[in-house]
Amino acid sequence: MAQDGKSRIRLSQEQLDRVCERHLRFLEGRPNGARANLPFFDLSGLNLSGRDLTGAHMSGVILRDAKLVGARLDHADLYGADLRGANLTEARLYRTDMRGANVRGAQLDGATMVEVDLRDGSVYNRSSDGELKVVGFDPGPADMASAKLTNANMARARLSGSFAQAADFTNTSLSGARLDRTDLRGSNFTGADLRGADLNGSDLRGAILTGAHVDEVGMMQAIRSDEDARRAAREAQAAGAAAEPEPDEEAVVAAEMPALPAEQLDTMLKQHMIWLGTSGKQGSQLDLTGLNLEGADLSGKIMTLAKGTGAKLRNARLHGAQLQAAQFDGADLRSADLRSADLRGVKLDRAILIDCQLDHANLGMLLISAGAKVMRASLVRARLAGASLLQTNMKGSDLTMADLTGCDRSSVVLDDAILEGTRLGAV
């Protein structure tokens, strides 16, 4: 872990208990509550077992040998945290930001770590899906060496580029997880579920896979022998030599995303209409996942139930578009025009909507099956700084940890909205 040069504030157990009590009051909306804000604090050896620290700010915190049995850390910021030797048995870490964290030798038996982010912090600390972190604080790759991660639920977890030698994943679910470029040498995956996991470039030399459920294609992309490792090194070296010198981040992202010709997009939209009209029996569902649609004109288009995770839609025109129950989590919608769009039940978790126009847009709840079921619009950790929200309907929306700084909320409807940890702009 890199030296951050920050002074450490040491809390006593009594002081920490008071912080936790105020945080619980904050979560429950009771008087005298305050969010736990403990960046770079020294909490080593202290007891947080059973505490609810949902959405707590704890970047760079030291929790070495701490007790966090059954603790709830959903959506918490543990970027670059030191959790070496900590006991997180049965803890909840749903969508927790643990990029660059050190969990070497930690106990995470039975932990719920669905969609936890354990990627390389030095690579992703300024990427589009997270906030700009503390300047000068560069924790490097997440370190899970020798960690006990048995019987855990790590479905769709992100471990890209991390270090997990000799970690124990026995009977753990890693279905759909991102394990690309992860060092997993000597790890134990006995009985683990690796179906749908991205193993491209992961180093599995010496790993135990007895009884593991793993896709054959995924294994073909992994490094299993010294010869595989040498070949991967040669390919990486060749790719590096052919690359342009020091391209900026946005150029790299744009280059990686395939551009979609207008005529192909038109065909896909027509097939989607057929798919909707026949209840999925004909046509094909619109899938824009990972595609580059910057500046595209989708005004008034019917995109109900469409998929668009990670799509690049910067400056796109979506005025009046129908996007009910669409999935655009992680999409880049900076400066997009979403005026009067129907976004009921949409999923925009971690999406970037900075400076976009959402005037008169409907992000309310979507009634399904004649009112038998209600679907919330989800904007968990979405970034809406500076967005235009004139008469925008966000009734019932989930805005957990979303950023609305710089937004005029004077005419926004936020009745029944979930605002846990939401950064609210001026009214």
N, C-alpha and C positions, 0 to 999 in steps of 0.2 A: 504494500500500500504506500502511495506517495506521501511524502511529508507535506502537510498543508500549511504549516507555519501558524496555525490558529491557536490562540490561547484556549486552554481547557477549563471549563467551570465544573467543579466537582459538587454534586448534590449529595446530601444525606438521604437515607431512606425516608425519613419524615418529610423532607422537602419534596422529594419525588412523589410521595403519596398525595401531597397537597396539589401538585401539578396535575396529577391524574384525576383527582376529584373535580378540579375546575374544568378539565377537558370533558369529563362526563357531563357536567352541567351545560357546557357549550353544545355538546352533541344533542342533548335533550331539550335545548332551548330554555333552560332555567336561568334565573338571575345569577349574577356573579360568576358566570362561566367564562372560560378563556381557552382558546386552542393551545394544546401543548406545542411549544416552540422551543426545541432543544438542540439546535444545530451545534455540533462540535462539543457538546457537553460530555463529561465523563460520568457515565452511569455504570461502570464496570462493577460486577458482583452484586448489583442491587436486584430487588425482586419486583417484577412487573407481572407476575403470574395472574391470569384472569382479568387483567385490566383491558379496558376498551380504549384503544388509541387510534381509532379510525381517523384517517386523514391527518395524523400528527406530522409536524415538520421536524425531522430528525436527521438531516443531511450530516454526514461525517461524525455522527454520534459514536461514542465508545461504549459498547455493551458487552465487553469481554467477560465471559463466565457469568453473565447475568441470567436470571431465571425469568423466562417468559412463557411458562407452561400455560397453554390455553389462552394466551393473550390474543387480542383482536387487533390486527394491524392493517386491515383492509385500506387500500388507497393511500397508505402512509408513505412519506418520503424518507426512505432509508438509503438514499444515494451515497455510496462510498462509506457506509457504516461499517464499524468493526464489531462483528458478532462472533469472533473466535471463541470456541468453547461454550457458547451460550446454549441454554436449554430451551428450545422452541417446540417441545413436544405438544402435539395437538393444537398448535397455534394457527390462527387464520391470517393468511397473507394474500388475500384476493386482490389482484392487480396492484400489488405493492411495488413501488419503484426501488429496486435493490441493485441498480446498475453500479458496477464497480465495488459492490460490498464484499467484505471478507467474512465468510462463514466457515472457514477452515476448522474442522473438528467439531462443528456445532451439531446439536441433536435436533432433528426435525422430523422425528418419527410421528407418522399420522397427521402431519401438518396439511392444511388446505392451502395450496399455492397455485390455484388456477390463475393463469395468465400473469403470473408474477414476472417481473422484468429483471433478469439477472445477466444482462449483457455486459459487454466490455464498456465501462464508463468512459474510458479515454476516447473511444470511437463515437459514442452516442451522446456525450454530455451536452452537445449543442445541436443535436439533430432535431428534426421538425416535430417529433412527437413528445418533446419534453421541454421544460423551462431551461433558460440559461442558468447554469449553476454558478457557484461561487468562483470568482476569478482566481486562478492560481491553484485551485483544488482539483487535482487530476488523479483519481484513484486507480486508473488502469483497469485491467481485466478483473471481473468478479472471480473470487477465489473460493471454490467449494471443496478443495482437496480434503479427503478423509472425512467429509461431512456425512452424517447418518441421515439419509433421506428415505428411510424405509416406510412402506405403507402410506406414502404421501400421495396427494392428488396434485399433480403438476401438469394437468391437461393444458395445452396451448401455452405453456410457459416459454419464455424467451431467454435462451442461454447463449446466444450467438457470440462466439469469440471468447467465451469464458474458460476458466481453468477448473477442472473437476477430477483430477487424478485420484484414483483409489476411493472415490465416493461410493457410498452404498445406496443403490436405488432399488433394493429388493422389494418386489411386489408393489412398486410405485407406478402410478399411471402417468405416462408422458405422451399420451396420445395427442397428435397434432402439435407437439412441442417443436421449437426452433433450437436445434442442436448443431447447426452448421458451424464449422470451424472450431468446435468445442474440443478441448483436450480431455478425453475421457479414458485415458490409458489406465488399465488396471481396475476400472470401476466394476461394480457388481450389479448386473441387471437381471438377476435371477427372478423369474416370474413377472418381470416388468412389462407394461403395455407400451410399446413404441410404435403402434400402428399410426400411420400418417405423420410420423415425426420427420423433420428435415434433418438428414444426417450427412448432407453434402459437405465433404471435407472434414467431418468429425474424425478424431483420432481414437479408434476403438482397439488399438493394439493391446492385447492382454486382457481385454474386458471379458467378464463372465456373462454369457447370454443364455444360460441354461433355463429352458422353459419360458423364455421371453417371447412376446408376440411382436414381431417386427416384419415390415414389408421387405420383400426381396429387392425391390428397386432401391429402397433406402440403403440397404446394406451394400449394394453395388457402388453407391456414391461415397461410402465411408472409407477411411484408411484402416486396413486390417493387417497390413504387413509392412516391413521396412521398405520393401520395393515400392509399395503404394505411397509411402511417405516421400521417398526420393522422387517419384514421378510427380507428386503434387508440388514439391518444392521447385522442380524444373518448370512446371507449368506456371507457377506463381511468378517465378523469375522472368520467364518469357513474357508474361502478361504485363509485368511491371516495366520491362524495357520498351514495350510497344505503346505504353500509356503516354498521354500528353503530360508535360511537366506541371505539377501542382495545380490541377483544375479546381475551381471553387466548388463548394458543396452542392449548390443548386445545379450547376452544370453536370455534375456526376449523377445526381438524382434524375435529371431530365434525360441523360444519355441512357440510363438503365431502363427507363420506362419506354416501351414501344409506342410510337406515335400511331394514332388511329385515323386512317383516311376517312373523309366525310362520307363517301359513298358506302363504306363498310359500316359506319355508325348508323346510317340511315337504314341499312338492311337489318341490322341488329335490333333497332327500334321497332321495325315492322314485325319481325319475328317475335318480339316481346309482346306486341299487341295480340298476335295470334295465340301466344302462350297464355295470356291473361283471359282472352275470350273463350278458350277451350278448357280452362281450369288445368292447364299443364299437359293436356293430351296431345297438343300439336304445337308447333313453333318451338321457341327456346327462350329461356329466361335471360334477361339482359344482365350480362356479367362484364363490368368495367373494371374489375379488380386489377390494380397496378398499372392501368393504362394512362397514357398522357393525352388529356383532353383540354389542355390549357387554351382558354379563349373560345372553346366550342360554343355554338349556339344551340341550346337545348330548351329555349323558351317555349312554354306551354306543352312540352313533351310529357307523355304518360310513362312514368318510370316506377310505378307502384311495384313494390317487392323486388326492385333491382338490387344487384350486388355491385359494390364499388369500393371495397376496402383498399385503402392506400392509393386511390385514384388521384391523379393530378388535375384539378379543375380550377386552377388559378385563373381569375378574370373570366371564368365561364359565365354564359348568360343562361340563367335558369328561371327567368321571370315567369311566374305562373305555372311552373312545372309541377307535376303530381308525383310526389316521392313518398307516398304513404308506406310505412313499414319497410322502407329501403334500408340497406346496410352500407353505410359509407364511413365506417369507423376508420380513423387515421387518415382520412382524405384531406388533401390540400385544397381548400376553398377560399384562399386569400383573395380578397377584392371581388369575389363572385357576386353576381346579381341574383338574389333569391327572393326578390320582392313578390309578395302575394303567392309564394309557393306553398303547396300543401305538404307539410312535413310531419303530419301526425304519425306518431309511432316510429319515427325514423331513428336509426342508430348512428349517432355521430360521435361516439366515444373517441377521445383524443384527436378529434378532427381539428384542423386549423381554419378558423373562420374570421381571422383578423381582417378588419376593415371591410368585411362583406356587408351587403345590403339585405336586411331581413325585414324591411318595412312591410307591415300587414301580412307577414308570413304566419302560417298556422302550425305551431309546434305543440299543439295540445294533445290530449289523449285520443287514441283511436279506438272506437267501439267495434268489436268483432262479434260475429254470430248473434246479431240482434241484441247487442248489449250484454251478452253472457260473459264476455271477456273484455278487459280494457288493456290496451298497450300504451305504455308511456313513451314519449320521445326521450331518448337517452343521449345526453351530452356530457357524460362523465369525463372530466379532465379536458373538455373541449376548450379551445382558446378563441375567445370572441372579442379580444381587446380592440376597442375602437369601432366595433360593428354598429351599424345603424339599426335601431330597434324601435322605430316609430310604429306604435300600435301593434306590436308583435304579440301573438298569443303563445305564451309558454305555460299555460295552465297545466299543472300536473307533471311538467317535465322534470327529468332527473338531471340536475345541474351540479351534482356532487363534484367538488374540486374544480369546477369550471372557472375560467377567468373572464369576467365581464368588465374589467377596468376600462375606464374611458368611454363607457356606453351610457347614453342617456336613457334611464329606466322610467322616466316620468309617465310614459303611456304604455308600458309593458304590462301584460297580464301574467302574474306569477302566482295566482291562487293555487294552493295545494302543491306547489313545486317543491322538489327536494333541493335544499340549499346547504347541505352539509359541506362546510369548507369552501363554499363558493366565494370568489373574490368579486365583490360587487362594485360597480362604478358609481359615479355621482348621480344623484337623482335630479 
